[in-house]
Amino acid sequence: MLFDFFYLVAELKKVPRSGWKNKVGIEHPESVADHSYGTAVMAMVLSDLHNFDTEKIIKMALLHDLAESITGDFMPGEISKENKKTVEDDAMKEILSKIPRDVANQYSELWKEYSELQTKESVLLHDVDKLEMAIQAVKYSSEGFSNEKLRTFLESAKNEIKSKEIHDILDTISYK
């Protein structure tokens, strides 16, 4: 039972972030697992700086894209937001069915909290998710990929991030 869960977690290492591949033309982009790790570290630091519940935000960050081990990585607009939520909720139920119920229930609550932006931790994590994407765009720019194509990712982050503090971090970003 746990093996099946851990196997699905490991699948994230093989799921490419589709926007980099399809919109920028990066043949071997970062994986969803790469993105999730970066997001978790950034969320940990920002949570500690704000005295938020850091254990909760780290768990939430590690879970936030886990459904993609089954669904793959959808680009914005690829499917409706409602359909994406349903597909990902179903995938999370399947994934979490592979671990003991008490732990699965805890993770399911964290998934719901993240999905529904119910707390300061979930709001921060949504912002950090976009910040990580913007930083990755800068990294790809420094590797010679098209600034014009990458600019859409930075603009998306600027439009979706709600926190002034994270906007201030974004304002320091420039392409190399």
N, C-alpha and C positions, 0 to 999 in steps of 0.2 A: 504494500500500500504506500509506504513512504517513498519507496524506490520510484513509483510512478509519478509522485509529486516532484521529487528531485529531478527526474528525467525531463519533465515539462519545464521546470525552471531552467535546466541546461539548454533547452531548445531556444531560449531567448538569445543565446550566443550566435545562433545561426540565422536569426531574423534580421535582415538589413533594414535600416531606417529608410523607408521608401522615398521620402522627399528628396534626400540627397541623391539617390540613384536616378529617380525619374525627372526631377526638375533641374538638377545640376549636371547630371551625367557622370557621377562618380561611380566607377565600376565596382569598387569594393568599399562601400561606405561603412561607417561605424555600425555596430549591431545595436539592437534594442537593449541588450545587456550592458553594452558600453555606456549608452545614454543613461540607463537607470543607475549605474554606479556613480557617474558624475553628478547626477541629480541628487542622489542620496548624500554624497559628501558635502555638496553646497548647502543642501537643506539642513544638514547636521550643524554646520558652522553658523548659519543664519539663525537657526532655532536656538542654539546656545547663546548667541549674542542678544537675543530677545527674551531669554528665560522662558521659552515655550517648552512644551513636553517633547523633548528631543527623542526619547525612545519611541514615542508614538510617530513622530514625523519620519524617523528613519524606517520604521516598519512600513509606513504608508508609502514612502518613496520606493522601497524595494518591491512593493506590491503594485504600484500604480500602472505599470505596463505589463504585468504578468499575463493578462488575458491574451496578449499578442503572441504568446507561445503557441496558441491555438489559432487565433484569428489572422495573424500577420499584422503588419503595420499599415493602417489606413491613412491615406493622405486626406487633409481637410477637403471636403467637397466630394470625395470619392463615393461615400454613402451618406445618407442623411444622419444628422446627429441622433435622432430617435432610434434609427435602425442600428447605428454603431453602439449606442448604449445597451440595447437589447442583446445584440450579438456578444458584446464584451461581458455583460452580466451573466449570460448563459455560459460563456467560457469560464468565467471565474467560479461559477457554481460547480462546473465539472472539475476544475483544477482543485478546488478546496474540498471536494468530496473524497479526495485521496489522502486526507490527513484526519487525525482524530477530531471529532465534532467540536470539542471545547475550543481547540485552537482554530479550527475552521470558522467557528462563529465569531471569534475575536477578529480574525482577518477579514471576514465578510463585513463586519461593522466598520473596520478601517477603510475598506474599499468603498462602502456606501458613503462614508463621511467624505472621502476624497471626491467621489463622483458628484456629490451634492453640495460641495463647498460649505459644509456645516460649521466649520471651526476656523480659528485663526491659523492652525497648523495646515489645514487643507488649502486655505487661500494662499498661504505662503508657498506651499508645495506647487500649486498651479503656476505661480509666478516663477519659481525656481526652475520648473520644467521648461519654461520658455527662455529663461536666462541661459540655461545649459545649451539650448538649441542655438542661441545667438553666439555664444562663445565658440561652439563647434563651427559655425559659419566663418568666424574669424580664423580659426585654425585651418579650415579648408582654403580660405583666401591666401593664407601664408604658404600653402602648398601649391599655389598657382591656379586654383580653380577660379572661374569667372565671378568677379565682384558683382557684375550686373545680375547674374542669376542668384547669387548668395544674398544680395540686398533684400530680396523678398522675405527671407527668413528673419533678418534683423527687423524689418518693418513689421512683420507679423508679431514678433516679440514685443515691440514697442506698443503696438495696438492692443495687445491682450493683457499685458502686465498691469496690475492695478496699484502696486506698492510704489510710493515715491522713492523709497530707498533703492529698490531694484531698478527703477527707471534711472536713478542717478548712476548706478553701476553700468547700465546700458549706455549712458551718455559718454562714458569713458572708452567705449569700444570703438575702434577704428580698424579698417582693413590694413594689413601690412603690405 
